[in-house]
Amino acid sequence: MATCVMMKNSIFLIIFACLWTCHDARDTLAPGDTLDSSSSLESASAKFTLSFVDQRNSNFKYLAIRRNKYNPNKAWIGNRNRPISSSSSPLLTLDSNYTLKITQTGEDPIVICSAPQTSNSTSSGVVATLLDSGNLELQEMNGSRVFWQSFDYPGDTFLPGMKLGVNHSDGHIWSLVSYVDTYNPALGPFSLVWDPNEHELKINKSGVVYWTSGVLRSDGTFEFILPNVSKQRYNFSIVSNENYGYLTYTAVGDQSLQPEWVLYSSGILQEYEGQMNIVQAQNCDGYDTDGGCVRRFQSTKSSGTKIDKWVWIGTSIAAALVLCTAYYLLRRRRSALPSAGENRTEIENEMLIFMKSN
């Protein structure tokens, strides 16, 4: 009996140790630490992970921050324009010079960020920490100063707490940029930006405005961002002063919703996993202004415009000149018929040829 009790206690301790190990994942890289393809950082409350992930339909790996759940979105990618071969054994490391970088076999390192090399700013040491917000920070060990953060370099995803806008002091812009296509995360054609002067979100394609959100109204909603439900899902905040001009938001209501705005390569701005369509900028055809679409072309639907009138007048004048010329030539040829002895049928055929060529 005692033996059975001891075995049960041993099994319990083994299970407890395994569970403790699973939840004791590290959230920080210290100088000299590395992260390989089989390991990851996990934020303190296990909400986000940082790891190398395989890109579907390719032989490449990307360093990505993702929510710790099934089928997660890549909320941030550290090497969007420099894919890593799956066979190159990539490592994320924070070296002794406080440089966070990706090394790989046979290729130059991909530097993500560095802390300044001054004794005052790095006296307590520097670490890279993944926060529960999904933000990766390169900071002093005592947390007194942040040298770099992934939230300052968004990908195609807008998480709660991120900013869209501009830092007036250094000109840095926070914006989303879509993928090139579904499986290629390199910088694509669509961007989501905040206009600090107009106080509007805008979706651009290759620098041309396709859609605007309208200004933030007194009830806390934008005119063209889910006006009937957005107040129950998002709490928008605008900061506008001499140093900053940006928009940010937090999630409200059911915190399990975990909103992630994703700007897709097709021009759709959507909550990840299709929970909510925010806007479909690809449907803005350039002629209408429905749903925040921006008119880029003169409408062809409106008749009687000055351009239409002059096109009609010019066409009419050209047709009249052709007919007059044809009539004049026909009269001359007919008057010369008795002396030249030409066949009338041949003259008419020549006139038909002339009309077709004009």
C-alpha positions as CSV (number, residue, x, y, z in Angstrom):
1,M,0.0,0.0,0.0
2,A,2.8,2.4,0.9
3,T,4.5,1.6,-2.4
4,C,1.4,2.6,-4.3
5,V,1.1,5.8,-2.4
6,M,4.8,6.6,-3.2
7,M,4.3,5.8,-6.8
8,K,1.2,8.1,-7.0
9,N,3.2,10.9,-5.3
10,S,6.1,10.4,-7.7
11,I,3.8,10.6,-10.7
12,F,2.2,13.7,-9.3
13,L,5.6,15.4,-8.8
14,I,6.6,14.4,-12.4
15,I,3.4,15.9,-13.8
16,F,3.7,19.0,-11.7
17,A,7.4,19.5,-12.8
18,C,6.4,19.1,-16.4
19,L,3.6,21.7,-16.1
20,W,5.9,24.0,-14.3
21,T,8.6,23.7,-17.0
22,C,6.0,24.3,-19.7
23,H,4.9,27.6,-18.0
24,D,8.4,28.7,-17.1
25,A,9.3,29.7,-20.6
26,R,11.7,32.7,-20.9
27,D,10.5,36.0,-22.1
28,T,13.9,37.7,-22.3
29,L,17.2,37.4,-24.2
30,A,20.3,38.5,-22.3
31,P,23.7,39.2,-24.0
32,G,25.1,35.9,-25.3
33,D,21.7,34.2,-25.4
34,T,20.4,32.7,-28.7
35,L,17.1,31.5,-30.1
36,D,17.1,28.7,-32.7
37,S,14.4,27.1,-34.9
38,S,13.3,24.8,-32.1
39,S,13.0,27.4,-29.3
40,S,11.0,30.5,-28.6
41,L,10.4,33.5,-26.3
42,E,7.1,33.6,-24.6
43,S,5.6,36.7,-22.9
44,A,5.1,36.7,-19.1
45,S,1.5,35.7,-19.3
46,A,2.0,33.4,-22.3
47,K,-0.1,35.7,-24.6
48,F,2.5,36.1,-27.4
49,T,5.5,34.1,-28.7
50,L,8.6,35.0,-30.7
51,S,10.0,32.3,-32.9
52,F,11.2,31.3,-36.3
53,V,8.3,30.0,-38.4
54,D,7.9,28.4,-41.8
55,Q,6.1,30.3,-44.4
56,R,3.4,28.3,-46.1
57,N,4.0,27.4,-49.8
58,S,7.7,28.4,-49.5
59,N,11.1,27.1,-48.3
60,F,11.7,30.1,-46.1
61,K,11.6,31.0,-42.5
62,Y,10.7,34.3,-40.8
63,L,11.2,35.6,-37.3
64,A,7.7,36.3,-36.2
65,I,5.7,37.5,-33.2
66,R,2.3,35.7,-32.9
67,R,-0.5,35.2,-30.4
68,N,-0.1,32.0,-28.5
69,K,-3.1,30.2,-30.0
70,Y,-4.2,27.9,-32.8
71,N,-3.5,29.2,-36.3
72,P,-2.1,32.6,-35.2
73,N,-1.4,35.6,-37.4
74,K,2.1,36.9,-37.8
75,A,1.6,40.1,-36.0
76,W,5.2,41.2,-36.7
77,I,8.0,39.9,-38.8
78,G,11.7,40.8,-38.3
79,N,12.9,39.9,-41.8
80,R,10.1,40.8,-44.2
81,N,12.4,41.6,-47.1
82,R,15.1,39.0,-46.3
83,P,13.6,35.5,-46.2
84,I,15.8,32.9,-44.6
85,S,16.3,29.5,-46.2
86,S,14.9,26.7,-44.0
87,S,18.2,24.9,-44.3
88,S,20.4,27.7,-43.1
89,S,20.1,27.1,-39.3
90,P,19.1,30.6,-38.3
91,L,19.8,32.0,-34.8
92,L,18.5,35.1,-33.1
93,T,21.1,36.4,-30.7
94,L,21.8,39.5,-28.6
95,D,25.6,39.9,-28.7
96,S,28.0,41.5,-26.3
97,N,27.7,44.8,-28.2
98,Y,23.9,44.8,-27.5
99,T,23.0,44.1,-31.1
100,L,20.0,42.0,-31.7
101,K,20.5,40.1,-35.0
102,I,19.7,37.0,-37.0
103,T,22.7,34.9,-38.1
104,Q,22.5,32.2,-40.8
105,T,24.8,29.8,-42.5
106,G,26.6,31.3,-45.5
107,E,24.8,34.7,-45.3
108,D,25.4,38.1,-43.8
109,P,23.7,38.8,-40.4
110,I,20.3,40.5,-40.4
111,V,20.6,43.3,-37.9
112,I,17.3,44.1,-36.2
113,C,18.4,46.8,-33.7
114,S,21.2,48.0,-31.5
115,A,21.6,49.9,-28.2
116,P,23.9,52.9,-28.2
117,Q,27.4,52.1,-27.0
118,T,27.7,54.6,-24.2
119,S,28.5,53.8,-20.6
120,N,25.7,56.0,-19.2
121,S,22.9,54.5,-21.3
122,T,23.9,50.8,-20.9
123,S,25.4,50.8,-17.4
124,S,22.9,48.2,-16.1
125,G,23.1,46.0,-19.1
126,V,20.7,45.5,-22.0
127,V,18.1,42.8,-22.7
128,A,15.4,42.0,-25.3
129,T,12.0,41.2,-23.8
130,L,8.7,40.1,-25.3
131,L,5.8,41.8,-23.6
132,D,2.2,40.6,-23.2
133,S,1.1,43.4,-25.6
134,G,3.0,41.6,-28.4
135,N,5.7,44.3,-28.3
136,L,9.4,43.3,-28.4
137,E,11.6,45.7,-26.6
138,L,15.4,46.2,-26.5
139,Q,15.8,47.9,-23.1
140,E,18.0,48.5,-20.1
141,M,17.9,45.6,-17.7
142,N,16.4,47.7,-15.0
143,G,13.7,48.9,-17.5
144,S,14.5,52.5,-17.1
145,R,15.0,53.1,-20.9
146,V,13.8,51.5,-24.1
147,F,16.2,51.8,-27.0
148,W,14.0,50.1,-29.7
149,Q,10.6,48.4,-29.9
150,S,8.8,46.4,-32.6
151,F,5.7,48.5,-32.1
152,D,7.7,51.3,-33.8
153,Y,8.0,49.2,-36.9
154,P,4.6,47.7,-37.7
155,G,4.1,45.1,-40.4
156,D,0.7,44.5,-41.8
157,T,-1.0,44.2,-38.4
158,F,-2.4,46.8,-36.0
159,L,-2.5,45.5,-32.5
160,P,-4.1,47.3,-29.5
161,G,-1.5,49.8,-28.1
162,M,0.3,50.3,-31.4
163,K,0.4,53.7,-33.0
164,L,-0.4,54.9,-36.5
165,G,0.9,58.4,-37.3
166,V,4.1,60.5,-37.1
167,N,6.8,61.4,-34.6
168,H,7.3,65.1,-35.5
169,S,10.6,65.3,-33.6
170,D,12.4,62.8,-35.8
171,G,10.0,62.3,-38.7
172,H,9.5,58.6,-38.0
173,I,6.2,57.3,-39.4
174,W,4.1,54.5,-38.0
175,S,2.1,52.8,-40.7
176,L,0.9,49.4,-41.9
177,V,2.1,47.9,-45.2
178,S,0.5,44.9,-46.9
179,Y,2.2,41.8,-48.1
180,V,3.2,41.6,-51.8
181,D,0.8,38.6,-52.1
182,T,-0.8,36.0,-49.8
183,Y,2.4,34.1,-49.1
184,N,5.1,36.7,-49.6
185,P,5.4,39.2,-46.7
186,A,7.7,41.6,-48.5
187,L,6.5,45.2,-48.7
188,G,3.4,45.3,-50.9
189,P,1.2,48.0,-52.6
190,F,-1.3,49.0,-49.9
191,S,-0.6,51.0,-46.8
192,L,-2.7,52.2,-43.9
193,V,-1.6,55.6,-42.6
194,W,-2.9,58.3,-40.1
195,D,-3.2,61.8,-41.5
196,P,-2.4,64.0,-38.4
197,N,-3.7,67.1,-40.1
198,E,-7.0,65.8,-41.3
199,H,-7.4,63.4,-38.3
200,E,-8.3,60.5,-40.7
201,L,-7.0,57.0,-41.4
202,K,-6.2,56.5,-45.1
203,I,-5.5,53.5,-47.3
204,N,-3.1,54.2,-50.1
205,K,-2.2,52.0,-53.1
206,S,1.2,52.9,-54.4
207,G,0.9,56.3,-52.8
208,V,-2.6,57.1,-54.2
209,V,-5.4,57.5,-51.6
210,Y,-8.2,54.9,-52.1
211,W,-10.1,55.2,-48.8
212,T,-10.5,57.4,-45.8
213,S,-12.1,56.7,-42.4
214,G,-13.7,60.1,-41.8
215,V,-12.8,62.1,-38.7
216,L,-13.4,60.7,-35.2
217,R,-16.9,61.7,-34.1
218,S,-18.0,62.8,-30.6
219,D,-19.4,59.4,-29.9
220,G,-16.0,57.8,-30.3
221,T,-16.5,56.2,-33.7
222,F,-15.2,56.9,-37.2
223,E,-17.8,57.5,-39.9
224,F,-16.6,54.6,-42.1
225,I,-15.2,52.2,-39.6
226,L,-18.0,49.8,-38.5
227,P,-20.0,52.8,-37.2
228,N,-22.6,50.5,-35.6
229,V,-20.3,48.2,-33.7
230,S,-16.9,49.7,-33.4
231,K,-17.7,51.5,-30.1
232,Q,-18.4,48.2,-28.5
233,R,-15.1,46.8,-29.7
234,Y,-12.5,49.6,-29.8
235,N,-11.6,52.6,-27.7
236,F,-9.8,55.0,-30.1
237,S,-7.4,57.7,-28.8
238,I,-5.8,60.6,-30.8
239,V,-2.6,62.3,-29.6
240,S,-1.9,65.6,-31.4
241,N,0.8,68.0,-30.2
242,E,4.1,69.5,-31.3
243,N,5.9,66.2,-30.8
244,Y,3.4,63.6,-32.0
245,G,0.4,63.1,-34.2
246,Y,-1.0,59.5,-34.0
247,L,-4.0,57.2,-33.5
248,T,-4.0,54.3,-31.1
249,Y,-6.7,52.0,-29.7
250,T,-7.5,49.5,-27.0
251,A,-9.9,46.6,-27.0
252,V,-13.1,47.0,-25.0
253,G,-15.8,44.6,-24.0
254,D,-15.0,40.9,-24.3
255,Q,-11.2,40.7,-23.9
256,S,-11.2,37.2,-25.5
257,L,-11.9,38.9,-28.9
258,Q,-8.2,39.9,-29.1
259,P,-8.6,42.2,-32.1
260,E,-5.8,42.3,-34.8
261,W,-6.4,44.6,-37.8
262,V,-4.7,43.1,-40.8
263,L,-4.1,45.0,-44.1
264,Y,-4.2,42.3,-46.8
265,S,-2.4,42.4,-50.1
266,S,-5.8,42.7,-51.9
267,G,-6.6,46.0,-50.1
268,I,-8.9,44.5,-47.5
269,L,-8.6,45.8,-43.9
270,Q,-10.0,43.1,-41.7
271,E,-9.9,41.7,-38.2
272,Y,-7.8,38.6,-38.4
273,E,-9.7,35.3,-39.0
274,G,-12.5,37.2,-40.8
275,Q,-14.3,38.3,-37.6
276,M,-15.1,41.7,-39.0
277,N,-14.6,43.4,-42.4
278,I,-13.4,47.0,-41.6
279,V,-13.1,48.2,-45.3
280,Q,-12.6,46.7,-48.7
281,A,-10.5,49.3,-50.4
282,Q,-10.1,47.2,-53.6
283,N,-13.8,48.0,-54.3
284,C,-13.1,51.7,-54.5
285,D,-13.2,52.0,-58.3
286,G,-12.2,55.7,-58.4
287,Y,-15.6,57.0,-59.4
288,D,-17.7,56.7,-56.3
289,T,-17.4,57.9,-52.7
290,D,-19.4,55.2,-51.0
291,G,-18.2,53.9,-47.6
292,G,-15.2,56.3,-47.5
293,C,-14.0,55.6,-51.0
294,V,-12.0,58.5,-52.6
295,R,-12.9,59.7,-56.1
296,R,-9.8,59.6,-58.3
297,F,-11.3,59.8,-61.8
298,Q,-13.9,62.1,-63.5
299,S,-17.2,60.2,-63.5
300,T,-18.3,58.9,-66.9
301,K,-21.8,58.6,-65.7
302,S,-22.5,62.4,-65.8
303,S,-23.5,63.6,-69.3
304,G,-23.5,67.1,-70.5
305,T,-20.1,68.1,-68.9
306,K,-17.9,70.5,-70.7
307,I,-15.5,67.7,-71.7
308,D,-18.4,65.6,-73.1
309,K,-19.7,68.6,-75.1
310,W,-16.4,69.4,-76.7
311,V,-15.8,65.8,-77.7
312,W,-19.2,65.7,-79.3
313,I,-18.7,69.0,-81.1
314,G,-15.2,68.1,-82.4
315,T,-16.5,64.7,-83.7
316,S,-19.4,66.4,-85.5
317,I,-17.1,69.0,-87.1
318,A,-14.7,66.3,-88.3
319,A,-17.5,64.3,-89.8
320,A,-18.9,67.4,-91.6
321,L,-15.5,68.2,-93.1
322,V,-15.1,64.7,-94.4
323,L,-18.6,64.8,-96.1
324,C,-18.0,68.2,-97.6
325,T,-14.6,67.1,-99.1
326,A,-16.2,63.9,-100.5
327,Y,-19.0,65.9,-102.0
328,Y,-16.6,68.4,-103.6
329,L,-14.4,65.7,-105.1
330,L,-17.4,63.8,-106.5
331,R,-18.7,66.9,-108.2
332,R,-15.3,67.6,-109.8
333,R,-15.0,64.0,-111.1
334,R,-18.5,64.1,-112.5
335,S,-17.9,67.4,-114.3
336,A,-14.7,65.9,-115.8
337,L,-16.4,62.6,-116.9
338,P,-17.4,63.5,-120.5
339,S,-13.9,64.7,-121.5
340,A,-11.9,62.0,-119.6
341,G,-14.2,59.2,-120.7
342,E,-14.0,57.6,-117.2
343,N,-16.5,55.0,-116.1
344,R,-19.0,56.2,-113.6
345,T,-18.8,53.0,-111.5
346,E,-15.1,53.4,-111.1
347,I,-15.5,56.9,-109.8
348,E,-18.1,55.8,-107.2
349,N,-15.7,53.0,-106.1
350,E,-12.9,55.5,-105.7
351,M,-15.2,57.7,-103.6
352,L,-16.1,54.8,-101.3
353,I,-12.4,54.0,-100.8
354,F,-11.8,57.7,-99.9
355,M,-14.7,57.6,-97.4
356,K,-13.4,54.5,-95.7
357,S,-9.9,55.9,-95.4
358,N,-11.2,58.9,-93.6
